Amino acid sequence: MRSLFLLIGLIIFSNNAFSSSLDKTNYIVIDDFESYNINDSLAEQANWYYHSNEITCGPVIKNNNTMGNYVQSSSCYDGQSVIRNYNFRFAPNMKNCFIQFSGLITNGNGNNCSTEMYISSSSGKGSFKFGVENVTHLNIDHQLVVNDNYGIKISPGEWYDFRFEFNLIKNEKDKYGTGTLKYKLISSTEWITDSQLSNIILNIDDPSSLDKITIRMDGLSQRLGVLDDILVKYDDTVQNSILGKIVTSSQVLGYTASVGGATIKAMPYNLSTVTDIYGNYQIINIPEGECIFQIESSYFQTLTKTIQVNIGDNHINTIEIFKPKCQNMYTKQEVDQLLDKVQYEKDAIISEKEATITQLNTSIATMYTQGYLDKAIAEAEKRGELKYDINNDGKVGLEEVIKYLETISGVHVESLIIFPEKRKYFLSE
């Protein structure tokens, strides 16, 4: 990917820019690899897995300031492949479709190397591949390729966009598809058609069965395959095909963010699709009129919305979802309210503590220690000012005498033990 990309957590992404001049509403981003761990194997991240059990060597995630995250083969052997299941929505008689990726073969020593993509069917009903190959012993020198057809040589070490445009029209053999490979430097906006790779017959048995992507990236020594930004575009001129976008409400994060990986079901029809990482989706072969969209996401409550499908107007207004599914998720407004409440309670506690400290300081300023009081009483005794009759009842009681004795002796009584039968009084130690 060619610019900084912001991941919001929970499978929510911000918009991003590619070198292609296409409007984003015209294609779907299958993968840009931005959410993957750098220097880790591509296999076993997200939806990718190894073509075989050879897990010690294979494509890894790399990063630079220009492209962001991208995939690069390891310098261990040729035949490095990873696979991702992907439910393409191709259909017979579609036109003006394409699949695109960015890539290159690096400069350096080494023989066989490739950066190419296979699109295939799990049921074996069709496949095709395109990209660039370098196979020295076969005299294939950094050449573009579609299936077994080779085109012009391109420069190693340069980033290119490779786009395979195709129509899925039935031919005389009752099979589908012809396609043309186009390419350009990523810094350019002008696509170049390879005349040797134009109108290649694909012979796909069933376009709707295409459901698998295989990345083939050989690498030997310092000559490596590199790949980034996989896109797909469906026929947006067919009738009953609609395009749209799913985003969060600004109430959730404080701004609008795209929701990737959301499932959209069109009811009562048996039609569904999944948004790409930018929230874009396309549903084809949907009847004109009113239908109900059921939008499901891992992190948001299911939203049901009535949609009006009109022939000739295939763009649906952006749909916002705003209710988090998990109980421990809150909208920005709720978080702000909680923070305000916490700050209010914090301020109240601080004010209370400050008032208590002030009160204590005031009280301490007017308090005397026991030693200070004892000294004052002793001095009063010397001056003859000590009063024994503390309670002013005209008598000097036992407790008053004890208090007097405590004061002049400096010994304080802890408890008084009385033995009534002997009528004697003892002071405990």
C-alpha positions in Angstrom: 0.0 0.0 0.0 1.3 3.4 -0.9 0.4 5.7 2.0 0.1 5.6 5.7 -2.8 3.5 6.9 -4.7 3.8 10.2 -6.2 0.7 11.8 -9.0 1.6 14.2 -9.1 -2.2 16.1 -11.9 -4.2 16.0 -11.7 -4.6 11.8 -12.5 -0.6 11.2 -10.3 1.2 8.7 -9.8 4.7 7.3 -9.7 5.6 3.7 -6.5 5.2 1.7 -5.0 6.2 -1.7 -3.5 4.0 -4.4 -1.5 4.9 -7.4 -4.4 4.0 -9.6 -6.6 7.0 -10.6 -9.8 4.9 -10.2 -12.6 6.2 -8.0 -12.7 3.8 -5.1 -16.4 3.2 -5.6 -15.5 1.4 -8.8 -13.4 -1.4 -7.3 -13.0 -3.6 -4.2 -9.8 -3.8 -2.2 -9.2 -7.5 -1.5 -6.0 -7.0 0.5 -3.4 -4.3 1.0 -1.5 -6.3 3.8 -1.4 -3.2 6.1 -2.9 -5.0 9.2 -0.3 -7.8 9.2 2.8 -8.2 11.3 6.0 -7.0 9.7 8.7 -9.7 9.1 6.2 -12.5 9.8 5.1 -15.0 7.2 2.1 -14.1 5.2 0.7 -17.6 5.7 -1.5 -17.9 8.8 -2.1 -14.2 8.9 -5.7 -13.2 8.4 -7.1 -15.5 5.6 -3.9 -16.7 4.0 -2.5 -20.2 4.3 0.3 -22.3 2.7 0.0 -24.1 -0.5 1.7 -27.1 1.1 3.3 -28.1 4.4 6.5 -26.2 3.6 6.2 -23.7 6.4 9.8 -22.9 6.9 10.1 -20.7 3.9 7.6 -18.5 2.1 6.4 -15.0 1.5 6.8 -12.6 4.4 5.5 -9.1 5.2 7.9 -6.2 4.6 7.5 -2.4 4.9 9.0 0.8 3.5 8.0 4.4 3.6 6.8 4.5 0.0 4.6 1.4 -0.1 3.8 0.7 3.5 3.3 -3.1 4.1 3.8 -5.4 1.1 4.6 -9.1 0.5 8.1 -10.4 -0.4 9.3 -13.9 -1.2 12.1 -15.4 0.9 15.5 -16.2 -0.6 15.2 -19.9 -0.1 13.7 -21.7 -3.1 11.3 -21.3 -6.0 7.7 -22.3 -5.8 6.7 -20.2 -2.8 2.9 -20.1 -2.7 0.2 -18.9 -0.4 -3.6 -19.2 -0.9 -6.6 -17.2 0.2 -10.2 -18.3 -0.3 -12.2 -15.4 -1.7 -15.8 -15.4 -2.9 -15.6 -13.6 -6.2 -18.9 -12.4 -7.5 -18.3 -13.0 -11.2 -21.1 -14.3 -13.3 -21.6 -15.4 -16.9 -21.8 -12.6 -19.5 -20.2 -10.0 -17.3 -18.1 -7.4 -19.1 -15.5 -4.9 -18.1 -14.1 -6.7 -15.1 -10.5 -6.7 -13.9 -8.2 -8.0 -11.2 -5.1 -5.9 -10.4 -2.1 -6.0 -8.1 1.2 -4.1 -7.8 4.5 -5.8 -7.8 8.1 -6.3 -9.1 11.0 -8.6 -9.3 14.0 -7.2 -7.4 17.5 -6.7 -8.9 20.1 -9.1 -7.7 21.7 -12.5 -8.3 19.5 -15.6 -8.8 17.8 -17.5 -11.5 14.1 -18.3 -11.3 11.8 -15.7 -9.9 8.2 -14.6 -10.3 5.5 -12.4 -9.0 2.1 -13.7 -10.2 -1.4 -14.4 -9.2 -3.6 -17.4 -9.9 -7.4 -17.0 -9.8 -9.1 -20.4 -9.7 -12.1 -22.5 -8.7 -12.2 -25.0 -5.8 -14.5 -27.2 -8.0 -12.0 -27.1 -10.9 -14.3 -25.2 -13.2 -11.8 -22.6 -14.4 -8.6 -20.7 -13.6 -6.2 -18.1 -15.0 -2.9 -16.5 -14.0 -1.1 -13.3 -14.8 2.0 -11.4 -13.6 5.7 -11.3 -14.4 8.3 -14.2 -14.6 12.1 -14.6 -14.9 13.2 -18.2 -15.7 16.7 -18.1 -17.0 17.0 -21.7 -18.3 13.8 -21.1 -20.4 15.0 -17.7 -21.7 12.2 -16.0 -20.0 13.6 -12.6 -19.0 11.4 -10.5 -16.7 8.4 -11.0 -19.0 4.7 -10.4 -18.5 2.7 -13.5 -18.6 -1.0 -14.6 -18.9 -1.4 -18.4 -18.5 1.2 -19.9 -20.9 1.5 -16.8 -23.0 4.5 -14.4 -22.6 4.7 -10.8 -23.5 7.2 -7.9 -23.3 10.1 -7.6 -20.9 9.8 -5.0 -18.1 12.6 -3.5 -15.9 13.5 -5.4 -12.7 13.5 -3.4 -9.5 10.7 -1.1 -10.7 7.2 -1.1 -9.1 4.4 -1.8 -11.6 0.7 -2.1 -11.5 -0.5 -5.2 -13.4 -4.2 -5.3 -14.4 -5.9 -8.1 -16.2 -9.1 -6.9 -17.8 -11.6 -9.5 -19.0 -15.1 -10.2 -20.3 -17.0 -13.3 -19.3 -18.8 -13.9 -22.6 -19.5 -17.4 -23.7 -17.5 -18.6 -26.7 -18.2 -21.2 -29.4 -16.8 -23.9 -27.0 -19.5 -23.0 -24.4 -16.8 -21.7 -22.2 -16.3 -18.2 -20.8 -13.8 -15.4 -20.9 -11.2 -13.4 -22.9 -8.8 -11.0 -21.3 -6.0 -8.5 -21.9 -3.1 -7.6 -19.6 -2.2 -4.0 -19.0 0.6 -2.5 -17.0 2.1 0.8 -15.9 4.7 2.1 -13.5 3.0 3.0 -10.3 4.2 6.6 -10.7 2.3 6.8 -14.0 -1.4 7.2 -14.8 -1.2 5.8 -18.3 -1.9 2.1 -18.8 0.0 0.3 -21.5 -1.5 -2.7 -23.3 0.8 -5.6 -24.2 -0.3 -6.6 -27.7 1.1 -10.1 -27.2 -1.2 -10.6 -24.2 -4.4 -9.2 -25.7 -7.7 -11.1 -26.1 -6.3 -14.2 -24.4 -9.0 -17.0 -24.4 -9.6 -18.2 -20.8 -12.0 -21.1 -21.3 -13.6 -20.9 -17.9 -16.4 -23.4 -17.3 -18.3 -21.5 -14.7 -17.2 -17.9 -13.8 -19.4 -17.9 -10.7 -17.3 -20.8 -9.2 -14.1 -18.7 -9.0 -13.3 -18.6 -5.3 -9.6 -18.8 -4.7 -6.5 -16.6 -5.0 -3.0 -18.0 -5.1 0.1 -15.8 -4.9 3.2 -17.4 -6.5 6.4 -15.6 -5.5 9.6 -17.5 -6.3 12.9 -16.3 -4.7 16.5 -17.5 -5.1 19.5 -15.6 -3.7 18.9 -11.9 -4.0 16.3 -12.0 -6.8 12.9 -11.9 -5.1 9.3 -11.5 -6.0 7.3 -8.6 -4.4 3.6 -7.9 -4.4 1.1 -5.4 -2.9 -2.5 -4.1 -3.2 -4.9 -6.7 -4.7 -8.0 -5.2 -6.3 -11.0 -6.5 -8.1 -13.7 -4.7 -10.2 -16.9 -6.2 -11.3 -19.1 -5.2 -14.2 -20.9 -2.1 -13.0 -22.8 -1.7 -16.3 -25.0 -4.8 -15.8 -28.5 -4.3 -14.8 -29.5 -4.9 -11.1 -25.9 -4.4 -9.9 -25.5 -2.0 -7.0 -22.5 -0.4 -5.2 -22.4 1.1 -1.8 -20.3 1.7 1.4 -20.7 0.9 5.1 -19.3 3.2 7.7 -19.6 3.9 11.4 -21.7 6.8 12.6 -19.6 9.8 13.9 -21.2 9.1 17.3 -19.0 6.0 17.7 -15.5 7.4 17.2 -16.2 11.1 16.9 -15.6 10.8 13.1 -16.8 8.6 10.3 -14.7 5.4 9.7 -15.2 2.6 7.1 -16.3 -0.8 8.3 -14.5 -3.7 6.7 -15.6 -7.4 6.8 -19.3 -6.6 7.3 -21.7 -9.1 5.8 -24.6 -7.7 3.8 -27.6 -9.9 3.1 -30.3 -8.7 0.6 -33.6 -10.2 1.7 -35.8 -11.9 0.7 -33.4 -12.8 -2.0 -30.6 -15.3 -1.5 -27.9 -12.7 -2.1 -25.0 -11.6 0.1 -21.6 -10.0 0.0 -18.8 -8.8 2.3 -17.4 -5.3 2.5 -13.7 -4.8 1.7 -11.4 -3.1 4.1 -12.7 0.3 3.1 -16.4 -0.6 3.6 -17.1 -0.9 -0.2 -19.4 -3.6 -1.5 -21.2 -4.7 -4.6 -24.3 -6.9 -5.0 -25.2 -8.2 -8.5 -28.4 -9.7 -10.0 -30.6 -8.1 -7.5 -34.2 -7.4 -8.7 -35.5 -3.8 -9.0 -37.7 -2.5 -6.3 -37.6 -2.6 -2.5 -35.5 -5.0 -0.6 -34.2 -5.3 3.0 -30.5 -5.1 3.8 -29.4 -7.0 6.9 -25.9 -5.7 7.8 -23.8 -7.8 10.3 -20.4 -7.0 11.7 -18.2 -8.6 14.4 -18.2 -5.4 16.5 -21.6 -3.8 15.8 -25.2 -4.8 16.4 -27.0 -6.1 13.3 -28.6 -3.3 11.3 -31.7 -3.8 9.1 -32.4 -1.2 6.5 -34.9 -0.9 3.7 -33.2 -0.2 0.3 -34.8 0.9 -3.0 -33.1 -0.6 -6.0 -33.5 1.4 -9.3 -32.3 0.2 -12.7 -29.8 2.7 -14.1 -29.0 4.1 -10.6 -26.6 1.6 -9.2 -25.1 3.6 -6.3 -26.7 3.3 -2.8 -26.2 6.1 -0.3 -23.6 5.4 2.4 -25.1 3.4 5.3 -24.1 4.2 8.8 -24.0 1.7 11.7 -23.6 3.0 15.2 -24.6 0.5 17.9 -21.6 -1.5 19.3 -22.3 -5.2 19.8 -20.1 -5.8 22.9 -21.2 -4.5 26.3 -17.8 -3.1 27.0 -17.8 -0.9 23.9 -19.1 2.7 24.2 -19.7 5.6 21.8 -17.5 8.6 22.0 -20.4 10.6 23.6 -20.7 8.0 26.3 -17.0 8.0 26.9 -17.0 11.8 27.2 -19.9 11.7 29.6 -18.1 9.1 31.8 -14.9 11.1 31.7 -16.8 14.2 32.8 -18.4 12.3 35.6 -15.1 10.9 36.8 -13.5 14.4 36.6 -16.4 15.9 38.6 -16.1 13.2 41.3 -12.3 13.7 41.4 -12.7 17.4 41.8 -15.2 16.9 44.6 -12.9 14.5 46.5 -9.9 16.9 46.1 -12.1 19.8 47.4 -13.2 17.7 50.4 -9.6 16.8 51.2 -8.5 20.3 50.9 -11.3 21.5 53.3 -10.4 18.8 55.8 -6.7 19.8 55.7 -7.6 23.4 56.2 -9.8 22.5 59.2 -7.1 20.3 60.7 -4.5 23.1 60.3 -6.9 25.5 62.0 -7.6 23.0 64.9 -3.9 22.1 65.4 -3.1 25.8 65.7 -5.3 25.9 68.9 -4.4 22.5 70.4 -1.9 21.8 73.2 0.1 18.7 74.0 -0.3 16.7 77.2 3.2 17.7 78.2 2.3 21.4 77.7 -0.8 21.1 79.9 1.1 19.1 82.6 3.7 21.8 82.7 1.1 24.6 83.0 -0.6 22.7 85.9 2.7 22.2 87.7 3.5 25.9 87.4 0.0 26.7 88.7 0.7 24.5 91.7 3.8 26.4 92.5 1.9 29.6 92.3 -0.8 28.2 94.5 -3.3 28.6 91.8 -4.2 24.9 91.3 -7.8 24.1 92.2 -8.4 20.6 93.6 -12.2 20.8 93.5 -12.5 20.5 89.8 -16.2 19.9 89.6 -17.0 22.8 92.1 -19.1 20.6 94.5 -17.3 21.9 97.6 -15.5 18.6 98.1 -12.2 17.1 96.9 -13.1 13.7 95.5 -10.9 10.6 94.8 -10.7 11.2 91.1 -9.7 14.8 91.6 -6.9 13.8 94.0 -5.7 11.2 91.5 -5.6 13.8 88.7 -3.7 16.1 91.0 -1.2 13.3 91.9 -0.8 12.4 88.2 0.0 16.0 87.4 2.6 16.6 90.1 4.2 13.2 89.8 4.2 12.8 86.0 2.8 9.2 86.4 -0.5 8.5 84.7 -3.0 5.9 86.0 -4.1 3.3 83.4 -6.8 1.7 85.5 -8.0 1.7 89.1 -8.5 -1.6 90.9 -10.8 -1.6 93.9 -11.0 -4.2 96.6 -14.2 -3.4 98.5 -13.6 -5.9 101.3 -10.4 -4.2 102.3 -11.5 -0.7 101.4 -8.1 -0.1 99.9 -7.2 1.4 96.6 -4.3 0.4 94.4 -3.0 2.0 91.3 -2.1 -0.5 88.5 1.4 -0.3 87.0 
